[in-house]
């Protein structure tokens, strides 16, 4: 199993002895210097990770519990040093509580508004229909410049033998420059028509003969590979579908609450 990052493991991890020091209880997963780590917190973190597409495994549970223990140890040490009493500490605790309350609300909202199987299937069908009749998908790299002249100059460099990835890293103004201009696998209808109409006529290793003007700048595009497109099966994309619908549902809830709230901007 790949190493699980802290951000993935601990979607909600604001509970610590800095707020309160619960005494050991029957339902505690562990104790640290007499301070209980409730099993309910472990379960909540596991559930949130499962919602994000991870599998509930003994390894995941072990890693989550170990991280809670490590954080409790650090929180207790910070309290011993009086760091929670400083102005910075007090401001941080207020922000942590606010974030925790947000997470509580979202967890409660998700529980009360579960995504149905019918909604997941409808979203899957919508996405498949949006893809349309795509015979091939393409692994692309691109270089973006501010001017036509710059793009022409870079095309000439590449034609003389310079590596496309090297030129992209050195000269592209797009964030993909750090990856040598790589865009990964895309379908023609996922990119703007000005580019897709050229890409579909290029073979593997082919590069645009002239710069293409786009809203982002002048683009040079190279087709690294192409392959026949195969739509993913419903079960294979369930986590992504569920995550997307959850996010959409949350945004709609936030929008309604924002419309009902009285907001006064001071700046």
C-alpha positions as MATLAB code, in Angstrom:
seq = 'XXXXXXXXXXXXXXXXXXXXXXXXXXXXXXXXXXXXXXXXXXXXXXXXXXXXXXXXXXXXXXXXXXXXXXXXXXXXXXXXXXXXXXXXXXXXXXXXXXXXXXXXXXXXXXXXXXXXXXXXXXXXXXXXXXXXXXXXXXXXXXXXXXXXXXXXXXXXXXXXXXXXXXXXXXXXXXXXXXXXXXXXXXXXXXXXXXXXXXXXXXXXXXXXXXXXXXXXXXXXXXXXXXXXXXXXXXXXXXXXXXXXXXXXXXXXXXXXXXXXXXXXXXX';
ca = [
       0.000    0.000    0.000;
       1.338    3.422   -0.895;
       2.392    5.752    1.908;
      -0.656    7.710    3.026;
      -0.031   11.398    3.550;
      -1.087   13.258    6.662;
      -3.562   15.325    4.633;
      -5.292   12.181    3.355;
      -5.244   10.373    6.674;
      -6.445   13.110    8.934;
      -9.164   15.033    7.197;
     -10.383   16.179   10.597;
      -7.726   16.246   13.319;
      -8.318   19.331   15.417;
      -9.251   17.531   18.603;
      -6.374   17.600   21.094;
      -5.629   18.217   24.741;
      -5.192   21.877   23.828;
      -9.022   22.072   23.870;
      -9.819   19.541   26.556;
      -8.216   16.533   28.179;
     -10.810   13.754   28.305;
     -10.153   11.154   30.933;
      -9.631    7.553   29.860;
     -12.959    5.991   28.962;
     -14.118    2.485   28.168;
     -14.419    3.497   24.520;
     -10.886    4.836   24.094;
      -8.538    3.646   21.360;
      -5.435    4.643   23.356;
      -4.280    6.936   26.154;
      -1.356    9.334   26.254;
      -0.185   10.346   29.728;
      -3.668    9.609   31.001;
      -5.457   11.509   28.218;
      -7.920    9.398   26.227;
      -8.100    9.216   22.459;
     -11.742    8.185   21.893;
     -12.419    5.373   19.456;
     -15.133    7.581   17.960;
     -12.451    9.928   16.608;
     -10.697    7.023   14.903;
     -13.983    5.856   13.399;
     -14.812    9.338   12.166;
     -11.450    9.752   10.458;
     -11.772    6.286    8.900;
     -15.253    7.112    7.593;
     -14.098   10.401    6.110;
     -11.196    8.688    4.359;
     -13.580    6.037    2.984;
     -15.789    8.822    1.617;
     -12.728   10.139   -0.198;
     -12.212    6.775   -1.914;
      -9.835    4.964    0.459;
     -10.446    1.410    1.655;
     -11.150    0.622    5.307;
      -8.162   -1.592    6.077;
      -6.303   -2.537    9.286;
      -3.299   -0.620    7.958;
      -5.340    2.551    7.441;
      -6.794    2.272   10.960;
      -3.335    1.694   12.452;
      -1.851    4.693   10.670;
      -4.730    6.932   11.746;
      -4.445    5.848   15.393;
      -0.678    6.334   15.394;
      -1.085    9.805   13.992;
      -3.644   10.694   16.678;
      -1.195    9.468   19.330;
       1.677   11.484   17.857;
      -0.466   14.600   17.699;
      -1.647   14.183   21.278;
       1.974   13.915   22.448;
       2.899   17.088   20.534;
      -0.211   18.931   21.762;
       0.606   18.095   25.376;
       4.179   19.289   24.936;
       2.976   22.561   23.393;
       0.669   23.060   26.384;
       3.565   22.427   28.813;
       5.539   25.150   27.052;
       2.583   27.512   27.315;
       2.389   27.975   23.564;
      -1.406   27.891   23.648;
      -1.397   30.987   25.896;
       0.454   33.217   23.418;
      -1.408   35.635   21.123;
      -0.509   33.464   18.153;
      -1.649   30.343   20.007;
      -4.980   31.875   20.998;
      -5.665   33.050   17.435;
      -4.749   29.604   16.128;
      -7.077   27.858   18.557;
      -9.952   30.088   17.464;
      -9.258   29.193   13.838;
      -8.976   25.487   14.669;
     -12.327   25.579   16.431;
     -13.911   27.354   13.456;
     -12.528   24.758   11.054;
     -13.698   21.961   13.340;
     -17.218   23.391   13.443;
     -17.212   23.599    9.641;
     -16.164   19.959    9.445;
     -18.870   19.005   11.934;
     -21.505   20.736    9.851;
     -20.331   19.160    6.587;
     -20.196   15.684    8.128;
     -23.694   16.139    9.532;
     -24.978   17.502    6.213;
     -23.500   14.582    4.273;
     -25.067   12.121    6.702;
     -28.489   13.710    6.340;
     -28.206   14.000    2.549;
     -26.691   10.706    1.343;
     -25.905   10.308   -2.343;
     -28.292    7.730   -3.770;
     -27.369    4.948   -6.151;
     -29.731    6.492   -8.699;
     -27.940    9.841   -8.476;
     -24.551    8.164   -8.918;
     -25.786    6.240  -11.977;
     -27.332    9.382  -13.455;
     -24.059   11.278  -13.017;
     -22.131    8.406  -14.594;
     -24.484    8.366  -17.586;
     -24.212   12.158  -17.906;
     -20.432   12.051  -17.950;
     -20.331    9.196  -20.464;
     -22.769   11.075  -22.709;
     -20.653   14.228  -22.400;
     -17.611   12.291  -23.579;
     -19.516   11.372  -26.708;
     -18.193    9.187  -29.484;
     -14.485    9.509  -28.801;
     -12.456    6.884  -30.631;
      -9.044    7.924  -29.280;
      -7.481    9.727  -26.360;
      -4.113   11.454  -26.462;
      -1.205   11.953  -24.074;
      -0.149   15.507  -24.756;
       2.621   17.921  -23.877;
       2.507   21.612  -24.630;
       4.457   24.843  -24.436;
       2.730   28.180  -23.946;
       4.310   31.529  -24.817;
       3.148   35.132  -24.687;
       3.912   35.922  -28.322;
       3.778   34.263  -31.720;
       7.439   35.098  -32.320;
       8.519   33.369  -29.113;
       6.588   30.251  -30.067;
       8.085   30.188  -33.568;
      11.564   30.487  -32.085;
      10.952   27.555  -29.747;
       9.569   25.387  -32.562;
      12.783   26.038  -34.474;
      14.846   25.001  -31.431;
      12.943   21.740  -31.073;
      13.263   20.966  -34.784;
      17.030   21.406  -34.447;
      17.132   18.673  -31.815;
      16.329   20.320  -28.497;
      14.211   18.148  -26.177;
      10.566   19.264  -26.093;
      10.448   18.682  -22.326;
      13.632   20.717  -21.795;
      12.327   23.634  -23.837;
       8.995   23.482  -21.990;
      10.723   23.603  -18.594;
      12.898   26.524  -19.611;
      10.474   28.632  -21.645;
       6.794   27.736  -21.143;
       4.698   30.177  -19.092;
       2.182   27.444  -18.223;
       2.258   25.721  -14.776;
       2.852   22.427  -16.614;
       6.371   23.669  -17.406;
       7.702   22.003  -14.253;
       6.568   18.648  -15.692;
       8.092   19.270  -19.096;
       4.765   20.516  -20.425;
       2.960   17.233  -19.746;
      -0.849   17.376  -19.799;
      -1.456   13.660  -19.327;
      -4.203   11.765  -21.173;
      -7.047   13.840  -22.596;
      -9.981   13.388  -24.944;
     -10.438   15.747  -27.906;
     -13.586   17.278  -26.414;
     -11.682   18.112  -23.219;
      -9.489   20.650  -24.988;
     -10.361   23.763  -26.961;
     -11.354   23.196  -30.623;
      -8.402   25.193  -31.969;
      -6.050   22.645  -30.412;
      -8.124   19.458  -30.719;
      -8.644   19.951  -34.460;
      -4.867   19.835  -34.894;
      -4.152   17.082  -32.365;
      -6.457   14.520  -34.005;
      -4.444   14.827  -37.213;
      -1.028   14.316  -35.579;
       0.590   10.932  -35.170;
       2.551    9.794  -32.125;
       5.558   12.060  -31.666;
       3.991   14.679  -33.933;
       4.204   18.374  -33.080;
       2.205   21.334  -34.342;
       3.935   22.924  -37.295;
       2.877   26.435  -36.300;
       1.882   28.094  -33.013;
      -1.811   27.937  -32.108;
      -3.400   31.056  -30.668;
      -5.504   30.408  -27.526;
      -6.794   32.539  -24.637;
      -3.862   31.254  -22.530;
      -1.260   32.285  -25.109;
       0.443   30.833  -28.179;
       0.673   27.061  -27.894;
       2.979   24.397  -29.275;
       1.484   20.928  -28.832;
       3.107   17.524  -29.109;
       1.315   14.147  -29.169;
       3.358   11.747  -27.051;
       1.007    8.767  -27.463;
      -2.508    7.917  -28.538;
      -4.691    4.958  -27.717;
      -8.203    3.747  -28.301;
     -10.519    5.212  -25.712;
     -12.350    2.842  -23.408;
     -14.973    4.295  -21.084;
     -14.408    3.301  -17.433;
     -16.883    0.962  -15.777;
     -19.381    2.390  -13.291;
     -17.894    0.499  -10.319;
     -14.371    1.669  -11.167;
     -15.248    5.354  -10.839;
     -17.700    5.208   -7.933;
     -15.383    7.023   -5.461;
     -14.799    9.882   -7.927;
     -18.495   10.111   -8.759;
     -19.477   10.162   -5.093;
     -16.812   12.731   -4.249;
     -17.893   15.005   -7.090;
     -21.576   14.854   -6.138;
     -20.763   15.426   -2.462;
     -18.760   18.504   -3.356;
     -21.526   19.806   -5.614;
     -24.122   19.190   -2.890;
     -21.991   21.001   -0.307;
     -21.498   24.002   -2.572;
     -25.254   24.290   -3.077;
     -25.814   24.162    0.696;
     -23.159   26.834    1.280;
     -24.723   29.030   -1.396;
     -28.148   28.864    0.292;
     -26.668   29.658    3.709;
     -24.685   32.545    2.229;
     -27.811   34.001    0.615;
     -29.615   33.875    3.962;
     -26.721   35.384    5.931;
     -26.158   39.084    6.592;
     -22.615   39.796    5.420;
     -21.012   43.228    5.840;
     -17.666   43.835    4.159;
     -15.378   46.253    5.972;
     -12.807   46.643    3.200;
];
